[in-house]
Amino acid sequence: MTTPAETWVRLIGALEDLAAQEALLLRGADFTAVLATQARAAPLVERLVALAGTADAAARARLSAVQALRSRSLEWLGAELARGREELQAMQVSRRRIAQIAPVYGHRGIAAQFRAQG
């Protein structure tokens, strides 16, 4: 039978591995794999929460480091989402401009196509 301290060490190690995988997958834009990794981490987090009262200082420090890594990953993801939204907005503005200008050059079909997309 394992002690709560041994269980903490094992679970924290597994969670550290999953958090590192998640960070790599995020930077590789493999969002399906990120979701799968998060699903694998959920039971570990639940078990760690259940054992919260038995954690020693070293275990809490390791858990804090995992939390910091996940926070950095989420900040990176937020920045990427913001960049993607800005790019999408710029494309929509360009489409509207094309839809306005195309009829001047005799391209009514193109203008209608861009109006439908934008």
WOCOR-V999609 format. One record per pair of residues at least 4 apart in sequence whose ideal C-beta (glycine too) atoms are under 6 Angstrom apart, sorted by sequence separation. I is the first residue (numbers start at 1). J is the second residue. If there is no record, write none. Layout:
i = [I:I]
j = [J:J]
This chain:
i = [2:8:41:55:98:114:2:25:55:102:103:25:26:102:103:25:102:22:99:22:99:21:98:99:18:95:18:95:96:18:95:92:15:14:11:11:11:4:8:12:19:26:4:12:16:19:23:8:15:19:26]
j = [6:12:45:59:102:118:7:30:60:107:108:33:34:110:111:34:111:34:111:37:114:37:114:115:37:114:40:117:118:41:118:118:44:44:44:47:48:51:55:59:66:73:54:62:66:69:73:59:66:70:77]
